[in-house]
Amino acid sequence: MIKKPFDCFTVYEEDDNNVFIHIDIKDDQALYEKLFDYFFSEEKLLRYCENNKHVSFCPSSKAYTILYRHLRTYIDSEREKMPLPVFTQEIEQILAIEKIINYEQGERVARKDKIGKIGEYIFYCLLSDYFDFDCILPKIHLQTDYNMSVYGIDSLFYSKQCNMLLFGESKFSVSVKNGVKLIKKSLEEYEKQIADEYELVLCNRFYGDKLNCFSDEYGEFTETCINIDEFIRVANVQHIGIPIFIAHGTELDENEVINEMKKIPRKNMLGLSTVYYCISLPVVDKFRAVAIFTKKIREAEERYNGART
């Protein structure tokens, strides 16, 4: 196992598994506040909003307005009664533990979940800053309602160095064990999700000028290829990447976490050589972390709103 520093983390690497241990993990109050300050810094937030990892934050009314508007994405935990698919008993139990599904007067109630959006944003930061991948399009930019979930692949990235497209999946779970089980469920139909992502996003002409590095590299092929199989053949795509991110509580020892992440099945997707990047961020207590993040997001909203004038 390789151990190396990265900003305020110690990163443990073994094969395709990466565990980001924060230096203050034994003091959970300090942990959550410092994690928030690190991931939700003005510069990181602005880079996400602008989908440009090279942009720098300069205080201005425009910049503060952009940040203020974006922060609303992570606030609100309404519950909505809605039709839900039938899951296996094991997955149903996990979703109940994660408080994604609740039972009220005999009805299954789903949560308009903002926790997942926080996880996806942290995932974006690590893929951009640690792995130096380029984001094609932050999926949150596709939402048309602050309370809606953005379905499909969680992250779309491109690695120019490896000439590789990456389709990422993230979970924010009570434990890494739960996260791994939910990841395994998601990967069962991942090839179809990738195919759908190609047709709905990557070859959608409406998003053409918003896909940055992807349009530069593959735009000419998406104009003529009607599905992912034709695209792979015509564009001569050789391999793809599957980054997997689990922010979790409970397990804090790097060896235990890596042993759990090794249970994630690795298989080639779409007939291509497939590279996996499994990433863990232990946060001790999922619900306490989200509560403190939410409080600090509201404080940041007020601060940015006041700074606009």
C-alpha positions in Angstrom: 0.0 0.0 0.0 1.3 3.5 -0.9 0.8 6.3 1.5 1.1 9.9 0.4 0.0 13.4 1.4 -2.5 15.4 -0.6 -3.5 18.8 0.7 -5.2 18.2 4.1 -5.5 14.4 3.5 -3.4 11.3 3.7 -4.1 9.1 0.7 -3.7 5.4 0.8 -3.5 3.7 -2.5 -3.6 0.0 -3.3 -4.2 -1.1 -6.9 -7.3 0.9 -8.1 -8.4 1.8 -4.5 -7.9 5.2 -3.0 -8.8 6.2 0.6 -8.7 9.9 1.6 -8.2 10.1 5.3 -8.5 13.7 6.7 -5.9 14.7 9.3 -8.6 15.6 11.8 -10.7 12.5 11.5 -10.6 11.8 15.3 -12.2 15.1 16.0 -15.5 14.9 14.1 -16.6 18.6 14.7 -13.3 19.8 13.3 -13.4 17.2 10.5 -16.8 18.4 9.2 -15.9 22.1 9.3 -12.6 21.6 7.7 -14.0 19.3 5.0 -16.6 21.9 4.3 -14.1 24.7 4.1 -11.9 22.6 1.8 -14.5 21.4 -0.7 -16.8 24.4 -0.6 -14.1 27.1 -1.0 -15.1 29.9 -3.3 -12.6 28.8 -5.9 -13.7 25.2 -6.0 -17.4 26.2 -6.1 -16.8 28.7 -8.9 -14.8 26.2 -10.9 -17.7 23.7 -10.6 -20.3 26.4 -11.6 -18.3 27.5 -14.6 -17.1 24.0 -15.4 -13.5 25.3 -15.7 -10.9 24.0 -13.3 -8.5 26.8 -14.2 -10.7 29.7 -13.3 -9.7 31.8 -10.3 -12.1 33.4 -7.8 -12.0 37.2 -7.6 -14.5 38.9 -5.2 -17.2 40.6 -7.2 -21.0 41.0 -7.2 -21.2 38.6 -10.2 -19.1 35.9 -8.6 -21.0 36.1 -5.3 -24.3 35.9 -7.2 -23.1 32.8 -9.0 -22.1 31.1 -5.8 -25.3 32.1 -3.9 -27.5 30.7 -6.6 -25.6 27.5 -6.8 -25.7 26.8 -3.1 -29.5 26.5 -3.2 -28.9 23.2 -4.9 -27.8 21.6 -1.7 -30.5 22.9 0.6 -34.0 21.4 1.4 -34.8 17.9 2.4 -38.5 17.7 1.5 -40.2 14.3 1.3 -42.4 13.4 -1.6 -44.8 10.5 -2.0 -43.9 9.0 -5.3 -44.0 5.7 -7.1 -40.9 3.6 -6.4 -39.6 0.5 -8.0 -39.6 -2.8 -6.2 -36.1 -3.6 -4.8 -34.7 -6.7 -3.4 -35.1 -7.1 0.4 -31.4 -6.3 1.0 -31.4 -3.1 -1.1 -34.8 -2.0 0.5 -33.3 -2.4 4.0 -30.1 -0.4 3.0 -32.2 2.4 1.5 -34.2 2.5 4.8 -31.1 2.7 6.9 -29.8 5.5 4.6 -33.2 7.3 5.2 -33.7 7.5 1.4 -36.9 5.4 1.8 -39.2 5.9 4.8 -42.5 4.3 5.7 -45.4 6.5 6.7 -48.8 5.0 7.4 -48.0 2.0 5.4 -46.7 4.0 2.4 -43.2 4.1 1.0 -42.0 7.7 0.9 -39.0 8.8 -1.1 -36.9 11.7 -0.1 -35.9 14.5 -2.5 -32.3 13.7 -1.7 -29.8 16.6 -1.5 -27.2 14.3 0.2 -26.4 12.7 -3.1 -25.7 16.0 -4.7 -23.2 16.9 -2.0 -21.5 13.5 -2.7 -21.4 14.2 -6.4 -19.9 17.6 -5.9 -17.1 16.2 -3.6 -16.6 13.5 -6.2 -16.1 16.2 -8.9 -13.5 18.0 -6.7 -11.4 14.8 -6.2 -11.5 13.8 -9.9 -10.5 17.3 -11.0 -7.9 18.1 -8.3 -6.3 14.7 -7.4 -6.7 12.7 -10.6 -6.4 15.8 -12.9 -9.4 14.7 -15.1 -11.4 17.2 -17.1 -15.1 17.4 -16.4 -17.2 17.2 -19.6 -20.4 18.5 -18.0 -21.4 18.7 -14.3 -24.7 16.8 -14.2 -26.2 19.2 -11.8 -26.3 21.8 -14.6 -29.0 19.6 -16.2 -31.5 20.1 -13.5 -34.6 22.4 -14.0 -35.8 22.4 -10.4 -33.8 22.8 -7.2 -35.5 19.8 -5.7 -35.2 17.4 -8.6 -32.7 14.5 -8.8 -30.4 14.3 -11.8 -30.6 10.8 -13.0 -28.2 8.6 -15.0 -24.4 8.7 -14.7 -23.2 10.8 -11.8 -20.1 12.3 -13.5 -18.8 12.7 -17.0 -15.1 13.2 -17.3 -12.3 13.0 -19.9 -8.6 12.2 -19.4 -6.5 13.7 -22.2 -3.4 12.1 -20.8 -5.0 8.6 -21.0 -7.3 9.5 -24.0 -10.1 8.0 -21.9 -13.8 8.8 -21.3 -14.9 8.3 -17.7 -18.4 7.6 -16.4 -18.6 7.9 -12.6 -20.9 6.6 -9.9 -21.1 8.1 -6.4 -22.8 7.2 -3.1 -23.0 9.0 0.3 -23.7 6.2 2.7 -23.9 5.3 6.4 -21.1 2.8 6.0 -18.7 1.7 3.2 -20.4 -1.7 3.3 -23.7 -0.1 2.4 -22.1 2.0 -0.2 -20.4 -1.0 -1.9 -23.7 -2.9 -2.0 -25.5 0.1 -3.6 -22.6 0.5 -6.1 -22.8 -3.2 -7.0 -26.6 -2.7 -7.7 -25.9 0.3 -9.9 -23.2 -1.5 -11.9 -25.6 -4.2 -12.9 -27.1 -2.1 -15.6 -24.2 0.3 -16.1 -23.7 -0.4 -19.7 -27.2 0.7 -20.5 -26.8 3.8 -18.4 -23.6 4.7 -20.4 -25.5 4.1 -23.6 -28.3 6.3 -22.5 -25.9 9.0 -21.4 -24.4 9.0 -24.8 -27.7 9.5 -26.5 -29.3 11.9 -24.0 -26.2 14.1 -23.2 -23.0 13.4 -25.2 -24.6 13.5 -28.7 -27.3 16.0 -27.8 -26.7 19.0 -30.2 -28.2 21.3 -27.6 -25.3 20.6 -25.2 -22.7 20.6 -28.0 -20.9 23.8 -27.1 -21.1 23.0 -23.3 -19.3 19.7 -23.4 -15.8 21.4 -23.6 -13.1 18.8 -24.0 -15.5 16.1 -25.2 -16.7 18.3 -28.1 -13.1 19.2 -29.0 -12.1 15.5 -29.1 -15.2 13.7 -30.3 -17.6 16.3 -31.6 -17.2 15.3 -35.3 -18.2 11.7 -34.4 -21.3 12.5 -32.4 -22.7 14.4 -35.3 -23.0 11.1 -37.3 -23.1 8.2 -34.8 -26.6 7.4 -33.5 -25.6 5.1 -30.6 -22.7 4.3 -28.3 -21.7 1.2 -30.2 -21.3 3.1 -33.5 -19.5 5.9 -31.7 -17.0 3.5 -30.1 -16.2 1.9 -33.5 -16.0 5.1 -35.6 -14.1 7.2 -33.0 -11.8 4.2 -32.3 -12.4 4.4 -28.5 -10.0 1.8 -27.0 -10.9 1.9 -23.3 -13.1 3.7 -20.8 -12.9 4.6 -17.1 -15.3 3.9 -14.2 -14.6 6.2 -11.2 -16.5 5.1 -8.1 -16.8 7.3 -5.1 -18.2 6.4 -1.6 -18.4 9.0 1.1 -19.2 7.0 4.3 -19.2 6.7 8.0 -18.4 3.8 10.3 -15.3 2.3 8.8 -12.3 4.6 9.3 -9.3 2.2 9.0 -7.8 2.3 5.5 -7.2 -1.5 5.4 -10.8 -2.3 6.3 -12.1 0.3 3.8 -9.9 -1.1 1.0 -10.9 -4.7 1.7 -14.5 -3.6 1.4 -13.9 -1.8 -1.9 -12.2 -4.8 -3.3 -15.7 -6.4 -3.3 -16.8 -4.1 -6.1 -16.9 -6.2 -9.3 -14.6 -5.1 -12.0 -15.6 -6.1 -15.5 -15.1 -4.7 -19.0 -17.9 -2.4 -20.2 -19.2 -2.3 -23.8 -16.5 -4.7 -25.0 -13.8 -2.2 -24.0 -10.8 -2.4 -21.7 -12.2 -0.7 -18.5 -10.1 1.0 -15.9 -11.6 1.4 -12.4 -10.9 4.2 -9.8 -12.4 3.4 -6.4 -12.4 6.3 -4.1 -13.3 6.4 -0.4 -13.8 9.4 1.9 -14.5 8.4 5.5 -16.6 11.0 7.3 -17.4 9.1 10.6 -21.2 10.0 10.7 -23.1 10.6 7.4 -26.0 12.4 9.0 -24.0 14.6 11.3 -21.7 15.5 8.4 -24.7 16.5 6.3 -26.3 18.5 9.1 -23.1 20.6 9.7 -22.6 21.0 5.9 -26.2 22.2 5.6 -25.7 24.7 8.4 -22.5 26.1 6.9 -24.1 26.2 3.4 -26.9 28.4 4.8 -24.3 30.6 6.5 -22.4 30.9 3.2 -25.6 31.8 1.4 -26.1 34.7 3.8 -22.5 35.8 3.5 -22.5 35.7 -0.3 -25.9 37.5 -0.5 -24.6 40.3 1.8 -21.3 40.5 -0.2 -23.2 41.2 -3.5 -23.9 44.8 -2.4 
